[in-house]
């Protein structure tokens, strides 16, 4: 039993075939549940309709740093996030965070957007799903100061350096590995998995439709492919694939406490 802790099944890539078919293929591959992630709070209704297509899907609510300026223009507030999060399908808040690589939204607006999500998490006690790119120092500082030592969450699709990994772990966060860990040039990331992140703080994800793992690299990613990421992480941690699946599943439910366990695949 594996769980894909981060995918985007509302994206156009999955609409022609249909979400139920994608979910069924994942189930046959041994992926029991999937968490489909919101990147635009303005499109939460679409996320919710996606999650409602299968009992094996949970969802989140939030605004990605790329869309932070858009959310600010629409005047979305912490109260809006909290209100949407009351839906029983919602198990977390995000994805949100800082992306200083693409800078698709001004950095000050990204930070304000991030603060609203942190405040919503503190009010609801739901975990936060964090996107961080080229913003390691500022991310670590904001998690510490804005989170007030009470914030729970996951650093999704982790590709940052060891210092941010350590800072997040010190704050009680989980670290999620995507297909990047299988890429040839990702040796530093493999070292972080092997030497820094304990087994009881690891999650696995696809971030589909992006970042398909080897041997599917270049194809449209999908939840069934999380098995390849899990296989790579298991080898790095020196445990069996079964043990990795068991532990990451337990980690998922320890973090996403609102999520309900479905029957294993």
WOFENKA-V655465 format. One record per helix or strand. SS is the DSSP state (alpha for helix, beta for strand). FROM is the first residue (numbers start at 1). LEN is the number of residues. Records with the same first field share a line. If there is no record, write none. Layout:
SS = FROM-LEN, FROM-LEN
This chain:
beta = 2-6, 31-6, 57-5, 90-10, 127-7, 153-3, 174-4, 202-3, 208-1
alpha = 12-3, 19-10, 41-11, 65-9, 78-7, 107-18, 136-12, 162-9, 179-4, 187-9, 199-3, 223-15, 241-15
